[in-house]
Amino acid sequence: MKERFNDLSVEELIAKKDDLSKKLQKMRFDMVLGHVENRMDKRNLRRSIARLNTMINEFDLGIRKV
């Protein structure tokens, strides 16, 4: 599930992070109800959100350029 986010702009990264955060919240709720088949998806979502946060922070620090 590892996705490539290198070619996205800052606004697109933030939008993607918000989308994945909502998806993670829904997955947490579904896990409580027992409707999740693959529990590894939660880990993959958290890691993708962490990658996006890192890339957004790199733009803020000036490490990564547009």
VMD Tcl script that builds the backbone (N, CA, C; Angstrom):
set m [mol new atoms 198]
animate dup $m
set s [atomselect $m all]
$s set {name element resname resid chain x y z} {
  {N N MET 1 A 0.823 -1.192 0.000}
  {CA C MET 1 A 0.000 0.000 0.000}
  {C C MET 1 A 0.868 1.257 0.000}
  {N N LYS 2 A 2.167 1.103 -0.008}
  {CA C LYS 2 A 3.032 2.265 -0.002}
  {C C LYS 2 A 2.805 3.084 -1.263}
  {N N GLU 3 A 2.457 4.317 -1.081}
  {CA C GLU 3 A 2.139 5.190 -2.201}
  {C C GLU 3 A 3.257 6.199 -2.399}
  {N N ARG 4 A 3.309 6.746 -3.581}
  {CA C ARG 4 A 4.283 7.783 -3.893}
  {C C ARG 4 A 3.617 9.143 -3.747}
  {N N PHE 5 A 4.195 9.978 -2.899}
  {CA C PHE 5 A 3.662 11.307 -2.668}
  {C C PHE 5 A 4.643 12.380 -3.130}
  {N N ASN 6 A 5.729 12.000 -3.777}
  {CA C ASN 6 A 6.797 12.929 -4.108}
  {C C ASN 6 A 6.375 14.021 -5.071}
  {N N ASP 7 A 5.450 13.754 -5.962}
  {CA C ASP 7 A 5.098 14.729 -6.985}
  {C C ASP 7 A 3.903 15.605 -6.601}
  {N N LEU 8 A 3.455 15.546 -5.353}
  {CA C LEU 8 A 2.313 16.342 -4.916}
  {C C LEU 8 A 2.768 17.677 -4.333}
  {N N SER 9 A 1.909 18.684 -4.473}
  {CA C SER 9 A 2.198 19.990 -3.881}
  {C C SER 9 A 1.808 19.968 -2.401}
  {N N VAL 10 A 2.111 21.046 -1.702}
  {CA C VAL 10 A 1.827 21.125 -0.271}
  {C C VAL 10 A 0.326 21.032 -0.016}
  {N N GLU 11 A -0.465 21.732 -0.816}
  {CA C GLU 11 A -1.913 21.715 -0.630}
  {C C GLU 11 A -2.477 20.317 -0.869}
  {N N GLU 12 A -1.940 19.639 -1.880}
  {CA C GLU 12 A -2.396 18.281 -2.169}
  {C C GLU 12 A -1.977 17.315 -1.060}
  {N N LEU 13 A -0.799 17.528 -0.489}
  {CA C LEU 13 A -0.356 16.688 0.622}
  {C C LEU 13 A -1.258 16.854 1.832}
  {N N ILE 14 A -1.628 18.086 2.127}
  {CA C ILE 14 A -2.502 18.350 3.269}
  {C C ILE 14 A -3.875 17.738 3.038}
  {N N ALA 15 A -4.400 17.863 1.824}
  {CA C ALA 15 A -5.701 17.279 1.506}
  {C C ALA 15 A -5.655 15.755 1.611}
  {N N LYS 16 A -4.583 15.148 1.131}
  {CA C LYS 16 A -4.430 13.699 1.196}
  {C C LYS 16 A -4.315 13.239 2.641}
  {N N LYS 17 A -3.591 14.014 3.466}
  {CA C LYS 17 A -3.445 13.669 4.877}
  {C C LYS 17 A -4.794 13.721 5.595}
  {N N ASP 18 A -5.591 14.746 5.296}
  {CA C ASP 18 A -6.916 14.850 5.900}
  {C C ASP 18 A -7.799 13.678 5.488}
  {N N ASP 19 A -7.708 13.295 4.215}
  {CA C ASP 19 A -8.490 12.171 3.720}
  {C C ASP 19 A -8.097 10.872 4.425}
  {N N LEU 20 A -6.794 10.632 4.554}
  {CA C LEU 20 A -6.334 9.412 5.220}
  {C C LEU 20 A -6.656 9.426 6.713}
  {N N SER 21 A -6.642 10.603 7.330}
  {CA C SER 21 A -6.988 10.697 8.747}
  {C C SER 21 A -8.450 10.333 8.979}
  {N N LYS 22 A -9.318 10.794 8.089}
  {CA C LYS 22 A -10.736 10.430 8.197}
  {C C LYS 22 A -10.933 8.937 7.973}
  {N N LYS 23 A -10.176 8.380 7.039}
  {CA C LYS 23 A -10.256 6.949 6.758}
  {C C LYS 23 A -9.779 6.144 7.968}
  {N N LEU 24 A -8.715 6.613 8.632}
  {CA C LEU 24 A -8.203 5.944 9.821}
  {C C LEU 24 A -9.216 6.015 10.961}
  {N N GLN 25 A -9.856 7.156 11.130}
  {CA C GLN 25 A -10.862 7.301 12.181}
  {C C GLN 25 A -12.019 6.331 11.944}
  {N N LYS 26 A -12.456 6.211 10.699}
  {CA C LYS 26 A -13.529 5.285 10.369}
  {C C LYS 26 A -13.093 3.849 10.621}
  {N N MET 27 A -11.827 3.541 10.304}
  {CA C MET 27 A -11.333 2.191 10.519}
  {C C MET 27 A -11.275 1.862 12.010}
  {N N ARG 28 A -10.874 2.822 12.821}
  {CA C ARG 28 A -10.843 2.591 14.271}
  {C C ARG 28 A -12.241 2.274 14.790}
  {N N PHE 29 A -13.226 3.010 14.304}
  {CA C PHE 29 A -14.601 2.781 14.717}
  {C C PHE 29 A -15.061 1.396 14.270}
  {N N ASP 30 A -14.733 1.022 13.035}
  {CA C ASP 30 A -15.123 -0.286 12.521}
  {C C ASP 30 A -14.415 -1.416 13.255}
  {N N MET 31 A -13.189 -1.172 13.729}
  {CA C MET 31 A -12.478 -2.208 14.479}
  {C C MET 31 A -13.175 -2.498 15.806}
  {N N VAL 32 A -13.714 -1.474 16.426}
  {CA C VAL 32 A -14.434 -1.669 17.677}
  {C C VAL 32 A -15.677 -2.524 17.429}
  {N N LEU 33 A -16.323 -2.279 16.298}
  {CA C LEU 33 A -17.518 -3.043 15.965}
  {C C LEU 33 A -17.193 -4.426 15.405}
  {N N GLY 34 A -15.951 -4.639 15.023}
  {CA C GLY 34 A -15.543 -5.936 14.513}
  {C C GLY 34 A -15.775 -6.115 13.035}
  {N N HIS 35 A -15.822 -5.033 12.266}
  {CA C HIS 35 A -16.106 -5.107 10.840}
  {C C HIS 35 A -14.866 -5.014 9.963}
  {N N VAL 36 A -13.687 -5.098 10.550}
  {CA C VAL 36 A -12.456 -4.957 9.777}
  {C C VAL 36 A -11.886 -6.341 9.515}
  {N N GLU 37 A -11.599 -6.620 8.246}
  {CA C GLU 37 A -11.042 -7.922 7.892}
  {C C GLU 37 A -9.520 -7.926 8.002}
  {N N ASN 38 A -8.872 -6.877 7.519}
  {CA C ASN 38 A -7.419 -6.829 7.513}
  {C C ASN 38 A -6.945 -5.769 8.505}
  {N N ARG 39 A -6.425 -6.219 9.630}
  {CA C ARG 39 A -5.991 -5.295 10.675}
  {C C ARG 39 A -4.694 -4.579 10.328}
  {N N MET 40 A -3.940 -5.082 9.359}
  {CA C MET 40 A -2.681 -4.445 8.963}
  {C C MET 40 A -2.920 -3.135 8.224}
  {N N ASP 41 A -4.123 -2.941 7.704}
  {CA C ASP 41 A -4.430 -1.687 7.015}
  {C C ASP 41 A -4.311 -0.493 7.950}
  {N N LYS 42 A -4.627 -0.693 9.233}
  {CA C LYS 42 A -4.515 0.393 10.206}
  {C C LYS 42 A -3.065 0.850 10.318}
  {N N ARG 43 A -2.150 -0.093 10.385}
  {CA C ARG 43 A -0.732 0.244 10.469}
  {C C ARG 43 A -0.275 0.973 9.208}
  {N N ASN 44 A -0.712 0.479 8.052}
  {CA C ASN 44 A -0.327 1.100 6.794}
  {C C ASN 44 A -0.865 2.528 6.686}
  {N N LEU 45 A -2.094 2.756 7.145}
  {CA C LEU 45 A -2.654 4.107 7.129}
  {C C LEU 45 A -1.861 5.040 8.040}
  {N N ARG 46 A -1.537 4.559 9.241}
  {CA C ARG 46 A -0.766 5.394 10.169}
  {C C ARG 46 A 0.592 5.751 9.584}
  {N N ARG 47 A 1.221 4.810 8.926}
  {CA C ARG 47 A 2.533 5.069 8.338}
  {C C ARG 47 A 2.437 6.034 7.163}
  {N N SER 48 A 1.389 5.920 6.368}
  {CA C SER 48 A 1.196 6.853 5.259}
  {C C SER 48 A 0.966 8.267 5.772}
  {N N ILE 49 A 0.193 8.398 6.851}
  {CA C ILE 49 A -0.041 9.716 7.450}
  {C C ILE 49 A 1.273 10.277 7.990}
  {N N ALA 50 A 2.101 9.430 8.582}
  {CA C ALA 50 A 3.396 9.881 9.095}
  {C C ALA 50 A 4.302 10.343 7.951}
  {N N ARG 51 A 4.276 9.627 6.813}
  {CA C ARG 51 A 5.061 10.053 5.648}
  {C C ARG 51 A 4.604 11.425 5.161}
  {N N LEU 52 A 3.286 11.615 5.104}
  {CA C LEU 52 A 2.753 12.894 4.651}
  {C C LEU 52 A 3.130 14.012 5.612}
  {N N ASN 53 A 3.037 13.752 6.921}
  {CA C ASN 53 A 3.424 14.764 7.905}
  {C C ASN 53 A 4.895 15.135 7.751}
  {N N THR 54 A 5.743 14.156 7.482}
  {CA C THR 54 A 7.169 14.410 7.294}
  {C C THR 54 A 7.390 15.293 6.071}
  {N N MET 55 A 6.716 14.978 4.982}
  {CA C MET 55 A 6.894 15.759 3.760}
  {C C MET 55 A 6.375 17.193 3.929}
  {N N ILE 56 A 5.250 17.353 4.619}
  {CA C ILE 56 A 4.715 18.696 4.873}
  {C C ILE 56 A 5.691 19.489 5.732}
  {N N ASN 57 A 6.272 18.848 6.740}
  {CA C ASN 57 A 7.252 19.514 7.600}
  {C C ASN 57 A 8.503 19.897 6.814}
  {N N GLU 58 A 8.922 19.056 5.873}
  {CA C GLU 58 A 10.084 19.379 5.047}
  {C C GLU 58 A 9.820 20.617 4.191}
  {N N PHE 59 A 8.606 20.758 3.671}
  {CA C PHE 59 A 8.255 21.972 2.927}
  {C C PHE 59 A 8.303 23.191 3.838}
  {N N ASP 60 A 7.804 23.044 5.079}
  {CA C ASP 60 A 7.809 24.172 6.010}
  {C C ASP 60 A 9.230 24.587 6.385}
  {N N LEU 61 A 10.124 23.628 6.513}
  {CA C LEU 61 A 11.508 23.931 6.886}
  {C C LEU 61 A 12.358 24.385 5.710}
  {N N GLY 62 A 11.856 24.191 4.515}
  {CA C GLY 62 A 12.608 24.593 3.330}
  {C C GLY 62 A 13.525 23.515 2.799}
  {N N ILE 63 A 13.464 22.334 3.333}
  {CA C ILE 63 A 14.292 21.223 2.877}
  {C C ILE 63 A 13.822 20.760 1.491}
  {N N ARG 64 A 12.528 20.673 1.331}
  {CA C ARG 64 A 11.926 20.211 0.082}
  {C C ARG 64 A 11.359 21.424 -0.649}
  {N N LYS 65 A 11.646 21.503 -1.910}
  {CA C LYS 65 A 11.184 22.638 -2.722}
  {C C LYS 65 A 10.054 22.189 -3.647}
  {N N VAL 66 A 9.257 23.154 -4.072}
  {CA C VAL 66 A 8.128 22.864 -4.961}
  {C C VAL 66 A 8.571 22.468 -6.290}
}
mol reanalyze $m
mol bondsrecalc $m
mol representation Tube
mol addrep $m
